[in-house]
């Protein structure tokens, strides 16, 4: 069973997402409704698999880490999740009126354009949040670092982060969808894949995606982004590693897991459980 989960679970999950997309188009289902139901069902399946087949027991969610996660869910996780769902639904609804840049192209061209434009903006925001020089780089890092404070990565730690970082990320995700004038079909597929990759990227399961790692950012790539080793803490893409490959920040090491997760020099930062101190980080000198 472990080998099945390692080698086949993610491809099947990806295939089911694509099958649902094409099925919804063929059967003329309401895409916004399908999007909402798919998101809930997918979360339940992933939580069950992660509980039964953790990649490392020491990275598994504990009661202590779960109580910490709940704090962030209350502050911004739930809000961010609802905003993502709401904005995705709104983008689908408003897309009926769109007449933007990509509106008259094929669905495939439209989706590819959305993907590359979004990832270009997202990639550089994410990379500058880690590597940006001077005062601006330091300011971006203080907004972003909260997400890297946990020393274990699993599904429900995803909401751990600063509200400012979530708001900026949400704007970067949704604005290209509306400005470029995408149709509902492209927006549904984009948000469906974003939701899937966002979950599996923080999946504490030993997933081996093979060549798919050069197309989509999943467990193997994003786990190294959380590494305490700055030489391998790259992979700034969130949906595709295309720009990581272009700009030389792609790290793929399929034969091992990172030695440790979290931040380099953790003594410089508050514990991730210290919510008030973490929320004040962007306004303090670190």
C-alpha positions in Angstrom: 0.0 0.0 0.0 2.9 2.4 0.8 4.3 1.9 -2.7 0.9 2.6 -4.2 0.6 5.9 -2.3 4.2 6.9 -3.1 4.0 6.3 -6.9 0.4 6.3 -7.9 -1.7 8.4 -5.5 -0.6 11.8 -6.8 -1.0 10.9 -10.6 -4.5 9.5 -9.8 -5.4 12.7 -7.9 -4.2 14.8 -10.8 -6.0 12.7 -13.3 -9.2 12.8 -11.3 -9.0 16.6 -11.2 -8.6 16.8 -15.0 -11.4 14.2 -15.5 -13.7 16.3 -13.3 -12.8 19.3 -15.3 -13.6 17.7 -18.7 -16.6 16.0 -17.3 -18.1 19.2 -15.9 -17.6 20.8 -19.4 -19.2 17.9 -21.2 -22.1 17.6 -18.8 -22.5 21.4 -18.5 -22.3 21.4 -14.8 -22.1 24.7 -12.9 -18.3 25.2 -12.6 -18.4 27.3 -9.4 -20.4 24.6 -7.6 -18.2 21.8 -8.9 -15.1 23.8 -7.7 -16.5 24.2 -4.2 -17.4 20.5 -3.8 -14.1 19.3 -5.3 -12.1 21.4 -2.9 -13.8 19.9 0.2 -13.7 16.3 -1.0 -10.0 16.6 -1.9 -9.0 17.9 1.5 -10.7 15.0 3.2 -8.9 12.4 1.1 -5.5 14.1 1.5 -5.9 14.3 5.3 -6.7 10.6 5.6 -3.7 9.6 3.4 -1.3 11.8 5.3 -2.4 10.4 8.6 -1.9 6.8 7.5 1.3 7.2 5.4 3.5 10.1 6.8 6.9 10.6 5.1 8.5 11.3 8.4 6.9 10.7 11.8 8.7 13.7 13.3 7.0 15.9 10.7 3.5 14.5 11.5 1.0 16.9 13.0 0.9 16.8 16.8 -1.7 18.2 19.2 0.7 21.1 20.0 1.3 22.0 16.4 -2.4 21.6 15.6 -3.4 24.0 18.4 -0.8 26.4 16.9 -2.4 25.9 13.4 -5.8 26.7 14.8 -4.6 30.1 16.0 -3.5 31.0 12.5 -6.7 29.5 11.0 -8.7 31.9 13.2 -6.6 34.9 12.4 -6.1 34.3 8.7 -6.3 30.7 7.6 -10.1 30.5 7.5 -10.4 34.0 6.1 -7.8 33.3 3.4 -9.4 30.0 2.5 -12.8 31.7 2.2 -11.3 34.5 0.2 -9.5 32.0 -2.2 -12.8 30.1 -2.6 -14.8 33.3 -2.9 -12.5 35.0 -5.3 -12.1 31.9 -7.4 -15.9 31.7 -7.6 -16.2 35.4 -8.3 -13.6 35.2 -11.1 -15.6 32.3 -12.6 -18.8 34.3 -12.4 -17.4 37.6 -13.7 -15.5 35.9 -16.5 -18.8 35.8 -18.4 -18.3 39.5 -19.0 -14.6 39.4 -19.7 -13.3 40.7 -23.0 -9.6 40.9 -22.1 -6.3 40.1 -23.7 -6.7 36.4 -24.0 -10.5 36.2 -24.5 -10.4 35.3 -28.2 -7.7 32.7 -28.1 -8.1 28.9 -27.7 -8.7 27.5 -24.2 -5.2 25.9 -24.2 -3.5 29.1 -25.2 -5.5 31.1 -22.7 -4.7 28.7 -19.9 -1.0 28.7 -20.7 -0.9 32.5 -20.9 -2.6 32.7 -17.5 -0.3 30.2 -16.0 2.9 31.8 -17.2 1.8 35.4 -16.4 0.6 34.5 -12.9 3.7 32.5 -12.2 6.1 35.3 -13.4 4.6 37.8 -10.9 4.3 35.2 -8.2 7.8 33.8 -8.7 9.5 37.2 -8.4 7.4 38.2 -5.4 8.3 34.9 -3.7 11.9 35.0 -4.7 12.4 38.6 -3.6 10.7 37.8 -0.3 13.6 35.3 0.3 16.6 36.9 -1.6 15.7 40.5 -2.1 18.5 42.9 -1.2 18.4 46.0 1.0 15.5 47.3 3.0 12.8 46.2 0.6 14.1 42.6 0.6 14.2 42.7 4.4 10.7 44.1 4.6 9.3 41.4 2.2 11.0 38.6 4.2 9.5 39.8 7.5 6.1 39.6 5.9 6.8 36.1 4.5 9.0 34.4 7.2 6.0 33.4 9.4 5.2 30.6 6.9 8.8 29.2 7.3 8.9 29.2 11.1 7.4 25.7 11.6 9.9 22.8 11.7 7.4 20.4 10.2 5.4 20.6 7.0 2.0 18.9 6.6 -1.4 19.8 5.2 -2.9 21.8 8.0 0.1 24.0 8.6 -0.5 25.7 5.3 -2.4 28.6 6.9 0.6 29.4 9.1 1.7 32.8 7.8 1.2 36.5 8.1 -2.2 38.0 6.9 -0.3 40.6 4.8 1.5 37.8 2.9 -1.9 36.0 2.2 -3.5 39.2 0.9 -0.6 40.0 -1.4 -0.6 36.4 -2.7 -4.3 36.4 -3.3 -4.1 39.6 -5.3 -1.3 38.0 -7.4 -3.3 34.9 -8.0 -6.6 36.4 -9.0 -5.8 39.7 -10.7 -4.3 38.1 -13.9 -7.5 36.0 -14.2 -9.7 39.0 -14.5 -7.3 41.5 -16.2 -6.4 39.0 -19.0 -10.1 38.3 -19.6 -10.1 34.5 -19.1 -13.1 32.4 -19.7 -14.8 30.2 -17.0 -13.2 27.1 -18.4 -9.7 28.4 -18.0 -10.3 29.9 -14.6 -11.9 26.7 -13.3 -8.9 24.6 -14.4 -6.4 27.2 -13.1 -8.0 27.3 -9.6 -8.5 23.6 -9.5 -4.8 22.9 -10.2 -3.8 25.8 -7.8 -5.8 24.2 -5.1 -4.4 20.7 -5.7 -0.8 21.8 -5.9 -1.2 24.1 -2.8 -2.3 21.1 -0.8 0.2 18.5 -2.0 3.1 20.9 -1.8 2.7 20.7 2.0 1.9 17.0 2.0 3.8 14.9 4.6 3.8 11.9 2.4 6.7 10.4 0.4 5.3 11.2 -3.1 7.4 10.4 -6.1 6.1 12.3 -9.1 9.0 11.7 -11.4 8.9 13.7 -14.7 5.7 15.6 -13.4 8.1 17.6 -11.2 9.2 19.4 -14.3 5.6 20.5 -15.0 4.0 21.0 -11.7 5.3 22.1 -8.2 4.3 19.3 -5.8 5.5 17.6 -2.7 9.1 16.8 -3.7 9.9 20.3 -4.9 8.2 22.5 -2.3 9.4 20.5 0.6 13.0 21.6 -0.3 11.7 25.2 -0.4 11.2 24.8 3.4 14.6 23.3 4.0 16.9 24.9 6.6 19.8 24.6 4.1 19.7 27.8 2.2 21.6 26.2 -0.8 18.6 24.0 -1.5 15.7 26.2 -0.1 14.8 27.4 -3.6 11.8 26.4 -5.9 9.8 29.6 -5.8 7.1 28.6 -8.2 3.8 27.5 -6.7 2.0 25.9 -9.6 4.7 25.2 -12.2 8.5 25.2 -11.9 8.9 26.9 -15.3 10.4 30.1 -14.1 12.6 28.2 -11.6 14.0 26.3 -14.5 14.5 29.5 -16.5 16.2 31.5 -13.8 18.2 28.6 -12.2 16.4 28.1 -8.9 15.0 24.7 -9.6 16.0 22.0 -7.0 15.0 18.4 -7.5 16.6 15.7 -5.3 14.4 12.6 -5.6 16.5 10.3 -3.6 16.3 12.1 -0.3 14.3 14.3 2.0 15.6 17.6 3.5 17.6 17.1 6.7 15.6 19.8 8.5 12.7 22.1 7.9 12.2 25.7 9.1 14.4 28.8 9.0 18.1 29.2 9.1 19.2 30.6 12.5 15.8 30.1 14.2 17.1 31.9 17.3 16.6 35.2 15.4 12.9 34.7 15.3 10.0 34.0 17.7 8.5 30.5 18.0 5.8 29.9 15.4 3.4 29.3 18.3 4.0 32.9 19.6 1.2 34.4 17.5 1.4 38.0 18.7 5.2 38.2 18.2 4.9 36.6 14.8 2.2 39.1 13.7 4.4 41.9 14.8 7.5 40.8 12.8 6.8 43.0 9.8 6.9 46.1 12.1 10.1 45.1 14.0 13.7 45.0 13.2 14.9 41.4 12.9 
